[in-house]
Amino acid sequence: MVLGAAESAVLAFDIGGTDLKAGLVDASGNILGLRRVATPRDPLRAGEAILDAVEALASEFAAEFPGHPAKAACLVVPGIVDSDIGVGIYSANLGWRNFPFGEKASQRLGLPVAFGHDVSAAAEAEFRFGAPRDFRNIVVMVVGTGIAAAVISDGYPVRAGGFAGELGHALVPDPDSECSGHTILEAVGSAGAIARRYSAKAGIPLPGAREVLERAKDGDTLAARIWADAVDALAFSLSQCVSIIGTEAVVVGGGLAEAGEGLLEPLRSRLDELLDFQRRPIIMRAELGQDAGLLGAAMRARALLPAAKAASGTRARS
Protein backbone atom coordinates (compact mmCIF):
# COMPACT_ATOMS: atom_id res chain seq x y z
CA MET A 1 0.00 0.00 0.00
CA VAL A 2 1.75 3.14 -1.21
CA LEU A 3 0.87 6.26 0.75
CA GLY A 4 3.08 8.62 -1.21
CA ALA A 5 6.27 8.97 -3.18
CA ALA A 6 8.25 10.96 -0.63
CA GLU A 7 11.21 9.09 0.83
CA SER A 8 10.81 10.25 4.42
CA ALA A 9 9.03 8.30 7.12
CA VAL A 10 6.17 9.80 9.12
CA LEU A 11 4.78 9.19 12.59
CA ALA A 12 1.14 8.20 12.99
CA PHE A 13 -0.79 8.14 16.26
CA ASP A 14 -4.38 6.88 16.57
CA ILE A 15 -5.69 7.70 20.04
CA GLY A 16 -8.79 5.73 21.00
CA GLY A 17 -10.88 5.57 24.12
CA THR A 18 -9.13 2.37 25.21
CA ASP A 19 -5.94 1.98 23.17
CA LEU A 20 -3.34 4.29 21.66
CA LYS A 21 -1.90 2.87 18.43
CA ALA A 22 1.33 4.27 17.03
CA GLY A 23 3.62 3.50 14.14
CA LEU A 24 6.48 4.82 12.06
CA VAL A 25 5.25 4.58 8.47
CA ASP A 26 7.68 4.47 5.56
CA ALA A 27 7.05 5.77 2.04
CA SER A 28 5.60 2.43 0.91
CA GLY A 29 3.02 2.40 3.68
CA ASN A 30 4.80 -0.18 5.82
CA ILE A 31 4.10 0.34 9.51
CA LEU A 32 7.39 -0.04 11.37
CA GLY A 33 7.44 -0.86 15.07
CA LEU A 34 3.68 -0.87 15.54
CA ARG A 35 2.79 -0.14 19.18
CA ARG A 36 -0.49 -0.55 21.01
CA VAL A 37 -0.61 0.79 24.57
CA ALA A 38 -3.37 1.74 26.98
CA THR A 39 -4.62 5.27 26.38
CA PRO A 40 -3.36 7.38 29.29
CA ARG A 41 -6.03 9.03 31.41
CA ASP A 42 -5.44 11.97 33.70
CA PRO A 43 -8.47 14.09 34.64
CA LEU A 44 -6.25 17.03 35.61
CA ARG A 45 -4.13 17.08 32.42
CA ALA A 46 -5.99 14.98 29.89
CA GLY A 47 -4.39 16.40 26.74
CA GLU A 48 -0.89 16.63 28.17
CA ALA A 49 -1.04 12.99 29.28
CA ILE A 50 -1.70 11.96 25.68
CA LEU A 51 1.24 14.04 24.49
CA ASP A 52 3.51 12.52 27.16
CA ALA A 53 2.82 9.11 25.64
CA VAL A 54 3.19 10.38 22.06
CA GLU A 55 6.56 11.98 22.84
CA ALA A 56 7.83 8.82 24.55
CA LEU A 57 6.76 6.61 21.63
CA ALA A 58 8.38 8.96 19.11
CA SER A 59 11.65 8.67 21.04
CA GLU A 60 11.37 4.86 20.98
CA PHE A 61 10.87 4.84 17.20
CA ALA A 62 13.84 7.18 16.68
CA ALA A 63 16.09 4.86 18.69
CA GLU A 64 14.78 1.66 17.08
CA PHE A 65 14.78 2.86 13.46
CA PRO A 66 17.64 5.37 13.05
CA GLY A 67 17.62 4.82 9.29
CA HIS A 68 14.03 6.09 9.00
CA PRO A 69 13.95 9.57 10.52
CA ALA A 70 10.43 10.96 10.80
CA LYS A 71 9.84 14.25 9.00
CA ALA A 72 6.18 14.82 9.94
CA ALA A 73 3.52 13.39 12.23
CA CYS A 74 -0.23 13.18 12.66
CA LEU A 75 -2.43 12.59 15.70
CA VAL A 76 -6.07 11.54 15.34
CA VAL A 77 -8.40 11.48 18.34
CA PRO A 78 -12.07 10.85 19.16
CA GLY A 79 -14.64 13.48 20.12
CA ILE A 80 -15.30 16.86 18.54
CA VAL A 81 -12.26 17.93 16.56
CA ASP A 82 -11.40 21.07 14.59
CA SER A 83 -8.65 19.78 12.32
CA ASP A 84 -8.18 23.15 10.61
CA ILE A 85 -6.88 24.80 13.78
CA GLY A 86 -5.52 21.64 15.42
CA VAL A 87 -7.80 21.71 18.47
CA GLY A 88 -9.55 18.89 20.29
CA ILE A 89 -12.76 20.71 21.15
CA TYR A 90 -14.34 18.10 23.40
CA SER A 91 -13.95 14.47 24.40
CA ALA A 92 -16.54 13.08 26.80
CA ASN A 93 -14.56 9.87 27.39
CA LEU A 94 -11.03 11.26 27.68
CA GLY A 95 -11.80 14.58 29.30
CA TRP A 96 -10.23 17.42 27.33
CA ARG A 97 -11.83 20.66 26.18
CA ASN A 98 -10.33 23.05 23.61
CA PHE A 99 -6.89 21.48 23.81
CA PRO A 100 -4.40 22.66 21.13
CA PHE A 101 -3.04 19.25 20.15
CA GLY A 102 -1.52 20.36 16.84
CA GLU A 103 0.52 23.22 18.26
CA LYS A 104 1.67 21.42 21.39
CA ALA A 105 2.53 18.18 19.59
CA SER A 106 4.60 20.09 17.05
CA GLN A 107 6.51 21.79 19.87
CA ARG A 108 7.19 18.48 21.60
CA LEU A 109 8.19 16.51 18.52
CA GLY A 110 9.98 19.26 16.65
CA LEU A 111 8.04 18.31 13.50
CA PRO A 112 5.13 19.59 11.44
CA VAL A 113 2.06 17.86 12.89
CA ALA A 114 -1.37 17.28 11.37
CA PHE A 115 -4.35 16.70 13.65
CA GLY A 116 -7.76 15.23 13.05
CA HIS A 117 -10.62 12.94 13.99
CA ASP A 118 -9.98 9.21 14.28
CA VAL A 119 -13.03 8.07 12.31
CA SER A 120 -12.50 10.74 9.66
CA ALA A 121 -8.93 9.56 9.17
CA ALA A 122 -10.08 5.94 8.96
CA ALA A 123 -12.74 6.94 6.42
CA GLU A 124 -10.18 8.67 4.21
CA ALA A 125 -7.99 5.56 4.27
CA GLU A 126 -10.96 3.32 3.42
CA PHE A 127 -12.01 5.75 0.66
CA ARG A 128 -8.57 5.63 -0.94
CA PHE A 129 -7.53 2.02 -0.37
CA GLY A 130 -10.48 0.05 1.00
CA ALA A 131 -13.96 -1.20 0.24
CA PRO A 132 -15.64 1.99 -1.08
CA ARG A 133 -12.85 3.17 -3.40
CA ASP A 134 -15.20 3.04 -6.44
CA PHE A 135 -17.66 5.50 -4.86
CA ARG A 136 -17.55 9.25 -4.19
CA ASN A 137 -20.42 9.64 -1.70
CA ILE A 138 -19.93 7.46 1.33
CA VAL A 139 -20.62 7.22 5.04
CA VAL A 140 -18.17 5.30 7.19
CA MET A 141 -19.90 4.26 10.39
CA VAL A 142 -17.87 2.80 13.25
CA VAL A 143 -20.13 0.88 15.63
CA GLY A 144 -18.58 -0.24 18.88
CA THR A 145 -19.17 0.81 22.46
CA GLY A 146 -20.47 4.02 20.88
CA ILE A 147 -21.11 5.14 17.31
CA ALA A 148 -19.18 7.63 15.23
CA ALA A 149 -19.30 8.35 11.53
CA ALA A 150 -17.52 10.24 8.80
CA VAL A 151 -19.03 11.63 5.62
CA ILE A 152 -17.38 11.96 2.22
CA SER A 153 -19.40 13.92 -0.34
CA ASP A 154 -18.40 14.06 -4.02
CA GLY A 155 -14.99 12.80 -2.99
CA TYR A 156 -14.38 15.42 -0.29
CA PRO A 157 -14.55 14.90 3.48
CA VAL A 158 -17.27 16.89 5.23
CA ARG A 159 -15.93 18.22 8.54
CA ALA A 160 -17.97 21.32 9.48
CA GLY A 161 -15.49 22.38 12.13
CA GLY A 162 -15.56 18.92 13.68
CA PHE A 163 -19.34 18.66 14.09
CA ALA A 164 -20.14 16.60 10.97
CA GLY A 165 -20.70 12.88 11.34
CA GLU A 166 -22.02 12.80 14.90
CA LEU A 167 -24.41 10.04 13.88
CA GLY A 168 -24.33 8.38 17.28
CA HIS A 169 -26.21 11.34 18.75
CA ALA A 170 -28.80 11.59 15.98
CA LEU A 171 -32.35 11.02 17.18
CA VAL A 172 -34.09 7.72 16.42
CA PRO A 173 -37.40 6.21 17.57
CA ASP A 174 -37.09 4.85 21.10
CA PRO A 175 -38.21 1.18 21.16
CA ASP A 176 -38.71 1.41 24.93
CA SER A 177 -41.05 4.41 24.74
CA GLU A 178 -44.80 3.89 25.03
CA CYS A 179 -45.65 7.24 23.47
CA SER A 180 -43.54 7.44 20.29
CA GLY A 181 -40.60 9.05 22.03
CA HIS A 182 -37.07 9.35 20.75
CA THR A 183 -33.59 8.58 21.96
CA ILE A 184 -30.12 8.77 20.41
CA LEU A 185 -28.78 6.12 18.04
CA GLU A 186 -25.98 5.09 20.42
CA ALA A 187 -28.54 4.19 23.09
CA VAL A 188 -30.07 1.51 20.83
CA GLY A 189 -27.76 0.68 17.94
CA SER A 190 -24.29 0.47 19.46
CA ALA A 191 -22.66 -2.77 20.55
CA GLY A 192 -22.62 -1.46 24.10
CA ALA A 193 -26.33 -0.65 24.00
CA ILE A 194 -27.24 -4.08 22.62
CA ALA A 195 -25.52 -5.86 25.49
CA ARG A 196 -26.76 -3.35 28.05
CA ARG A 197 -30.43 -3.48 26.95
CA TYR A 198 -30.51 -7.28 26.85
CA SER A 199 -28.85 -7.61 30.24
CA ALA A 200 -31.30 -5.15 31.80
CA LYS A 201 -34.40 -6.80 30.34
CA ALA A 202 -33.34 -10.42 30.79
CA GLY A 203 -31.62 -9.98 34.14
CA ILE A 204 -28.68 -11.91 32.68
CA PRO A 205 -25.45 -9.94 32.34
CA LEU A 206 -23.76 -10.53 28.98
CA PRO A 207 -20.29 -9.23 28.07
CA GLY A 208 -21.12 -7.99 24.59
CA ALA A 209 -23.35 -7.79 21.53
CA ARG A 210 -21.88 -10.97 20.04
CA GLU A 211 -23.46 -13.02 22.81
CA VAL A 212 -26.83 -11.37 22.18
CA LEU A 213 -26.63 -12.28 18.49
CA GLU A 214 -25.74 -15.89 19.36
CA ARG A 215 -28.76 -16.11 21.65
CA ALA A 216 -30.95 -14.64 18.90
CA LYS A 217 -29.72 -17.32 16.49
CA ASP A 218 -30.56 -19.96 19.11
CA GLY A 219 -34.17 -18.80 19.28
CA ASP A 220 -34.10 -16.35 22.20
CA THR A 221 -36.98 -14.02 21.28
CA LEU A 222 -35.82 -11.19 23.56
CA ALA A 223 -32.33 -11.29 22.03
CA ALA A 224 -33.86 -11.28 18.55
CA ARG A 225 -35.95 -8.23 19.43
CA ILE A 226 -32.98 -6.34 20.92
CA TRP A 227 -30.93 -7.10 17.80
CA ALA A 228 -33.81 -6.03 15.53
CA ASP A 229 -34.18 -2.79 17.51
CA ALA A 230 -30.51 -2.03 16.84
CA VAL A 231 -30.86 -2.78 13.13
CA ASP A 232 -34.00 -0.60 12.93
CA ALA A 233 -32.21 2.32 14.60
CA LEU A 234 -29.14 2.03 12.37
CA ALA A 235 -31.29 1.77 9.24
CA PHE A 236 -33.36 4.78 10.30
CA SER A 237 -30.26 6.98 10.64
CA LEU A 238 -28.81 5.73 7.37
CA SER A 239 -32.09 6.44 5.59
CA GLN A 240 -31.73 10.07 6.68
CA CYS A 241 -28.19 10.16 5.28
CA VAL A 242 -29.36 8.75 1.96
CA SER A 243 -32.18 11.30 1.72
CA ILE A 244 -30.06 14.31 2.74
CA ILE A 245 -26.65 13.68 1.17
CA GLY A 246 -27.30 10.97 -1.42
CA THR A 247 -25.08 8.30 0.11
CA GLU A 248 -23.91 5.69 -2.41
CA ALA A 249 -22.06 3.37 -0.04
CA VAL A 250 -22.05 2.71 3.69
CA VAL A 251 -18.93 1.18 5.23
CA VAL A 252 -19.52 -0.43 8.61
CA GLY A 253 -16.55 -0.85 10.93
CA GLY A 254 -15.94 -1.29 14.63
CA GLY A 255 -16.71 -4.20 16.90
CA LEU A 256 -20.28 -4.72 15.71
CA ALA A 257 -19.03 -5.21 12.13
CA GLU A 258 -17.52 -8.49 13.35
CA ALA A 259 -21.07 -9.88 13.10
CA GLY A 260 -20.63 -9.76 9.31
CA GLU A 261 -23.75 -10.66 7.37
CA GLY A 262 -25.58 -11.24 10.65
CA LEU A 263 -25.68 -7.44 10.81
CA LEU A 264 -25.29 -6.34 7.19
CA GLU A 265 -28.01 -8.50 5.61
CA PRO A 266 -30.87 -7.38 7.91
CA LEU A 267 -29.54 -3.81 7.76
CA ARG A 268 -29.78 -3.84 3.95
CA SER A 269 -33.28 -5.29 4.12
CA ARG A 270 -34.57 -2.80 6.68
CA LEU A 271 -33.02 0.17 4.89
CA ASP A 272 -34.66 -0.95 1.65
CA GLU A 273 -38.04 -0.95 3.43
CA LEU A 274 -37.52 2.59 4.72
CA LEU A 275 -36.48 4.11 1.40
CA ASP A 276 -38.81 5.10 -1.43
CA PHE A 277 -37.47 6.55 -4.68
CA GLN A 278 -33.96 7.09 -3.27
CA ARG A 279 -31.08 5.00 -4.49
CA ARG A 280 -30.13 2.04 -2.34
CA PRO A 281 -26.60 2.41 -1.01
CA ILE A 282 -24.20 -0.51 -1.08
CA ILE A 283 -23.62 -1.62 2.51
CA MET A 284 -20.24 -3.21 3.09
CA ARG A 285 -17.87 -4.12 5.85
CA ALA A 286 -14.69 -2.06 6.34
CA GLU A 287 -11.65 -3.69 4.73
CA LEU A 288 -8.69 -2.08 6.50
CA GLY A 289 -9.65 -3.18 10.00
CA GLN A 290 -8.11 -1.68 13.10
CA ASP A 291 -5.21 -0.07 11.22
CA ALA A 292 -7.45 2.21 9.13
CA GLY A 293 -7.13 5.17 11.51
CA LEU A 294 -3.37 4.75 11.67
CA LEU A 295 -3.07 4.63 7.86
CA GLY A 296 -5.31 7.67 7.54
CA ALA A 297 -3.10 9.52 10.02
CA ALA A 298 -0.02 8.55 8.00
CA MET A 299 -1.66 9.92 4.83
CA ARG A 300 -2.28 13.26 6.55
CA ALA A 301 1.25 13.40 7.94
CA ARG A 302 2.74 12.67 4.53
CA ALA A 303 0.72 15.51 3.01
CA LEU A 304 2.79 17.89 5.17
CA LEU A 305 6.09 16.86 3.60
CA PRO A 306 7.74 19.34 1.20
CA ALA A 307 7.62 16.91 -1.74
CA ALA A 308 3.90 16.35 -1.26
CA LYS A 309 3.23 20.09 -0.93
CA ALA A 310 5.28 20.84 -4.03
CA ALA A 311 3.41 18.22 -6.05
CA SER A 312 0.10 19.63 -4.86
CA GLY A 313 1.16 23.12 -5.90
CA THR A 314 2.24 21.89 -9.34
CA ARG A 315 -1.12 20.24 -9.89
CA ALA A 316 -2.93 23.38 -8.78
CA ARG A 317 -1.00 25.54 -11.29
CA SER A 318 -1.37 23.12 -14.21
C-alpha positions as CSV (number, residue, x, y, z in Angstrom):
1,M,0.0,0.0,0.0
2,V,1.7,3.1,-1.2
3,L,0.9,6.3,0.8
4,G,3.1,8.6,-1.2
5,A,6.3,9.0,-3.2
6,A,8.2,11.0,-0.6
7,E,11.2,9.1,0.8
8,S,10.8,10.2,4.4
9,A,9.0,8.3,7.1
10,V,6.2,9.8,9.1
11,L,4.8,9.2,12.6
12,A,1.1,8.2,13.0
13,F,-0.8,8.1,16.3
14,D,-4.4,6.9,16.6
15,I,-5.7,7.7,20.0
16,G,-8.8,5.7,21.0
17,G,-10.9,5.6,24.1
18,T,-9.1,2.4,25.2
19,D,-5.9,2.0,23.2
20,L,-3.3,4.3,21.7
21,K,-1.9,2.9,18.4
22,A,1.3,4.3,17.0
23,G,3.6,3.5,14.1
24,L,6.5,4.8,12.1
25,V,5.3,4.6,8.5
26,D,7.7,4.5,5.6
27,A,7.0,5.8,2.0
28,S,5.6,2.4,0.9
29,G,3.0,2.4,3.7
30,N,4.8,-0.2,5.8
31,I,4.1,0.3,9.5
32,L,7.4,0.0,11.4
33,G,7.4,-0.9,15.1
34,L,3.7,-0.9,15.5
35,R,2.8,-0.1,19.2
36,R,-0.5,-0.6,21.0
37,V,-0.6,0.8,24.6
38,A,-3.4,1.7,27.0
39,T,-4.6,5.3,26.4
40,P,-3.4,7.4,29.3
41,R,-6.0,9.0,31.4
42,D,-5.4,12.0,33.7
43,P,-8.5,14.1,34.6
44,L,-6.3,17.0,35.6
45,R,-4.1,17.1,32.4
46,A,-6.0,15.0,29.9
47,G,-4.4,16.4,26.7
48,E,-0.9,16.6,28.2
49,A,-1.0,13.0,29.3
50,I,-1.7,12.0,25.7
51,L,1.2,14.0,24.5
52,D,3.5,12.5,27.2
53,A,2.8,9.1,25.6
54,V,3.2,10.4,22.1
55,E,6.6,12.0,22.8
56,A,7.8,8.8,24.5
57,L,6.8,6.6,21.6
58,A,8.4,9.0,19.1
59,S,11.6,8.7,21.0
60,E,11.4,4.9,21.0
61,F,10.9,4.8,17.2
62,A,13.8,7.2,16.7
63,A,16.1,4.9,18.7
64,E,14.8,1.7,17.1
65,F,14.8,2.9,13.5
66,P,17.6,5.4,13.1
67,G,17.6,4.8,9.3
68,H,14.0,6.1,9.0
69,P,13.9,9.6,10.5
70,A,10.4,11.0,10.8
71,K,9.8,14.3,9.0
72,A,6.2,14.8,9.9
73,A,3.5,13.4,12.2
74,C,-0.2,13.2,12.7
75,L,-2.4,12.6,15.7
76,V,-6.1,11.5,15.3
77,V,-8.4,11.5,18.3
78,P,-12.1,10.9,19.2
79,G,-14.6,13.5,20.1
80,I,-15.3,16.9,18.5
81,V,-12.3,17.9,16.6
82,D,-11.4,21.1,14.6
83,S,-8.7,19.8,12.3
84,D,-8.2,23.2,10.6
85,I,-6.9,24.8,13.8
86,G,-5.5,21.6,15.4
87,V,-7.8,21.7,18.5
88,G,-9.5,18.9,20.3
89,I,-12.8,20.7,21.2
90,Y,-14.3,18.1,23.4
91,S,-13.9,14.5,24.4
92,A,-16.5,13.1,26.8
93,N,-14.6,9.9,27.4
94,L,-11.0,11.3,27.7
95,G,-11.8,14.6,29.3
96,W,-10.2,17.4,27.3
97,R,-11.8,20.7,26.2
98,N,-10.3,23.0,23.6
99,F,-6.9,21.5,23.8
100,P,-4.4,22.7,21.1
101,F,-3.0,19.2,20.1
102,G,-1.5,20.4,16.8
103,E,0.5,23.2,18.3
104,K,1.7,21.4,21.4
105,A,2.5,18.2,19.6
106,S,4.6,20.1,17.0
107,Q,6.5,21.8,19.9
108,R,7.2,18.5,21.6
109,L,8.2,16.5,18.5
110,G,10.0,19.3,16.6
111,L,8.0,18.3,13.5
112,P,5.1,19.6,11.4
113,V,2.1,17.9,12.9
114,A,-1.4,17.3,11.4
115,F,-4.3,16.7,13.6
116,G,-7.8,15.2,13.0
117,H,-10.6,12.9,14.0
118,D,-10.0,9.2,14.3
119,V,-13.0,8.1,12.3
120,S,-12.5,10.7,9.7
121,A,-8.9,9.6,9.2
122,A,-10.1,5.9,9.0
123,A,-12.7,6.9,6.4
124,E,-10.2,8.7,4.2
125,A,-8.0,5.6,4.3
126,E,-11.0,3.3,3.4
127,F,-12.0,5.7,0.7
128,R,-8.6,5.6,-0.9
129,F,-7.5,2.0,-0.4
130,G,-10.5,0.1,1.0
131,A,-14.0,-1.2,0.2
132,P,-15.6,2.0,-1.1
133,R,-12.9,3.2,-3.4
134,D,-15.2,3.0,-6.4
135,F,-17.7,5.5,-4.9
136,R,-17.5,9.3,-4.2
137,N,-20.4,9.6,-1.7
138,I,-19.9,7.5,1.3
139,V,-20.6,7.2,5.0
140,V,-18.2,5.3,7.2
141,M,-19.9,4.3,10.4
142,V,-17.9,2.8,13.3
143,V,-20.1,0.9,15.6
144,G,-18.6,-0.2,18.9
145,T,-19.2,0.8,22.5
146,G,-20.5,4.0,20.9
147,I,-21.1,5.1,17.3
148,A,-19.2,7.6,15.2
149,A,-19.3,8.4,11.5
150,A,-17.5,10.2,8.8
151,V,-19.0,11.6,5.6
152,I,-17.4,12.0,2.2
153,S,-19.4,13.9,-0.3
154,D,-18.4,14.1,-4.0
155,G,-15.0,12.8,-3.0
156,Y,-14.4,15.4,-0.3
157,P,-14.5,14.9,3.5
158,V,-17.3,16.9,5.2
159,R,-15.9,18.2,8.5
160,A,-18.0,21.3,9.5
161,G,-15.5,22.4,12.1
162,G,-15.6,18.9,13.7
163,F,-19.3,18.7,14.1
164,A,-20.1,16.6,11.0
165,G,-20.7,12.9,11.3
166,E,-22.0,12.8,14.9
167,L,-24.4,10.0,13.9
168,G,-24.3,8.4,17.3
169,H,-26.2,11.3,18.8
170,A,-28.8,11.6,16.0
171,L,-32.4,11.0,17.2
172,V,-34.1,7.7,16.4
173,P,-37.4,6.2,17.6
174,D,-37.1,4.8,21.1
175,P,-38.2,1.2,21.2
176,D,-38.7,1.4,24.9
177,S,-41.0,4.4,24.7
178,E,-44.8,3.9,25.0
179,C,-45.6,7.2,23.5
180,S,-43.5,7.4,20.3
181,G,-40.6,9.1,22.0
182,H,-37.1,9.4,20.7
183,T,-33.6,8.6,22.0
184,I,-30.1,8.8,20.4
185,L,-28.8,6.1,18.0
186,E,-26.0,5.1,20.4
187,A,-28.5,4.2,23.1
188,V,-30.1,1.5,20.8
189,G,-27.8,0.7,17.9
190,S,-24.3,0.5,19.5
191,A,-22.7,-2.8,20.6
192,G,-22.6,-1.5,24.1
193,A,-26.3,-0.7,24.0
194,I,-27.2,-4.1,22.6
195,A,-25.5,-5.9,25.5
196,R,-26.8,-3.4,28.1
197,R,-30.4,-3.5,27.0
198,Y,-30.5,-7.3,26.8
199,S,-28.8,-7.6,30.2
200,A,-31.3,-5.1,31.8
201,K,-34.4,-6.8,30.3
202,A,-33.3,-10.4,30.8
203,G,-31.6,-10.0,34.1
204,I,-28.7,-11.9,32.7
205,P,-25.4,-9.9,32.3
206,L,-23.8,-10.5,29.0
207,P,-20.3,-9.2,28.1
208,G,-21.1,-8.0,24.6
209,A,-23.3,-7.8,21.5
210,R,-21.9,-11.0,20.0
211,E,-23.5,-13.0,22.8
212,V,-26.8,-11.4,22.2
213,L,-26.6,-12.3,18.5
214,E,-25.7,-15.9,19.4
215,R,-28.8,-16.1,21.7
216,A,-30.9,-14.6,18.9
217,K,-29.7,-17.3,16.5
218,D,-30.6,-20.0,19.1
219,G,-34.2,-18.8,19.3
220,D,-34.1,-16.4,22.2
221,T,-37.0,-14.0,21.3
222,L,-35.8,-11.2,23.6
223,A,-32.3,-11.3,22.0
224,A,-33.9,-11.3,18.6
225,R,-35.9,-8.2,19.4
226,I,-33.0,-6.3,20.9
227,W,-30.9,-7.1,17.8
228,A,-33.8,-6.0,15.5
229,D,-34.2,-2.8,17.5
230,A,-30.5,-2.0,16.8
231,V,-30.9,-2.8,13.1
232,D,-34.0,-0.6,12.9
233,A,-32.2,2.3,14.6
234,L,-29.1,2.0,12.4
235,A,-31.3,1.8,9.2
236,F,-33.4,4.8,10.3
237,S,-30.3,7.0,10.6
238,L,-28.8,5.7,7.4
239,S,-32.1,6.4,5.6
240,Q,-31.7,10.1,6.7
241,C,-28.2,10.2,5.3
242,V,-29.4,8.8,2.0
243,S,-32.2,11.3,1.7
244,I,-30.1,14.3,2.7
245,I,-26.7,13.7,1.2
246,G,-27.3,11.0,-1.4
247,T,-25.1,8.3,0.1
248,E,-23.9,5.7,-2.4
249,A,-22.1,3.4,0.0
250,V,-22.0,2.7,3.7
251,V,-18.9,1.2,5.2
252,V,-19.5,-0.4,8.6
253,G,-16.5,-0.8,10.9
254,G,-15.9,-1.3,14.6
255,G,-16.7,-4.2,16.9
256,L,-20.3,-4.7,15.7
257,A,-19.0,-5.2,12.1
258,E,-17.5,-8.5,13.4
259,A,-21.1,-9.9,13.1
260,G,-20.6,-9.8,9.3
261,E,-23.7,-10.7,7.4
262,G,-25.6,-11.2,10.7
263,L,-25.7,-7.4,10.8
264,L,-25.3,-6.3,7.2
265,E,-28.0,-8.5,5.6
266,P,-30.9,-7.4,7.9
267,L,-29.5,-3.8,7.8
268,R,-29.8,-3.8,3.9
269,S,-33.3,-5.3,4.1
270,R,-34.6,-2.8,6.7
271,L,-33.0,0.2,4.9
272,D,-34.7,-1.0,1.6
273,E,-38.0,-1.0,3.4
274,L,-37.5,2.6,4.7
275,L,-36.5,4.1,1.4
276,D,-38.8,5.1,-1.4
277,F,-37.5,6.6,-4.7
278,Q,-34.0,7.1,-3.3
279,R,-31.1,5.0,-4.5
280,R,-30.1,2.0,-2.3
281,P,-26.6,2.4,-1.0
282,I,-24.2,-0.5,-1.1
283,I,-23.6,-1.6,2.5
284,M,-20.2,-3.2,3.1
285,R,-17.9,-4.1,5.9
286,A,-14.7,-2.1,6.3
287,E,-11.6,-3.7,4.7
288,L,-8.7,-2.1,6.5
289,G,-9.7,-3.2,10.0
290,Q,-8.1,-1.7,13.1
291,D,-5.2,-0.1,11.2
292,A,-7.5,2.2,9.1
293,G,-7.1,5.2,11.5
294,L,-3.4,4.8,11.7
295,L,-3.1,4.6,7.9
296,G,-5.3,7.7,7.5
297,A,-3.1,9.5,10.0
298,A,0.0,8.6,8.0
299,M,-1.7,9.9,4.8
300,R,-2.3,13.3,6.5
301,A,1.2,13.4,7.9
302,R,2.7,12.7,4.5
303,A,0.7,15.5,3.0
304,L,2.8,17.9,5.2
305,L,6.1,16.9,3.6
306,P,7.7,19.3,1.2
307,A,7.6,16.9,-1.7
308,A,3.9,16.4,-1.3
309,K,3.2,20.1,-0.9
310,A,5.3,20.8,-4.0
311,A,3.4,18.2,-6.1
312,S,0.1,19.6,-4.9
313,G,1.2,23.1,-5.9
314,T,2.2,21.9,-9.3
315,R,-1.1,20.2,-9.9
316,A,-2.9,23.4,-8.8
317,R,-1.0,25.5,-11.3
318,S,-1.4,23.1,-14.2
